[in-house]
Amino acid sequence: MLVLTRKSQESVVVGGSAGREPMLKVTVLEISKGKVRLGFEAGKEVLVHRWELWVRMQEGEPAAPGPG
């Protein structure tokens, strides 16, 4: 596991290399009252799910409707 420290408005990029677009950009939007709000930017071909929904989908359960 890679562990990084980021402050509010700082980002991490996943994938992409010289001359290529990153697969995913994660930005810390806000840190407040023990919670962190993250923003995800990804191409339309990259699916982004909350972990608990992804696990349920892997177990064959349908994902709940709405944003995931």
C-alpha positions, 0 to 999 in steps of 0.5 A: 500500500502506498501512503501519501500525505496531502493537504487541502487542494493538493492532488495525486495522479494515478496512471499516465506517464510521459506524454500520456493522460493520467487515468485518475486524478484525486484531489483533497477538497476539504478536511473538516470535523474528522472527515476528508472530501475527495474529488475524482477526475477520470475519463469516461472509460474509467469506472469509479465506485465506492469500495463497498459497492465494488465488493457487492458487485464482485459478489454478484449483487447489483449496484444500487441505482444512482451515483456510485 
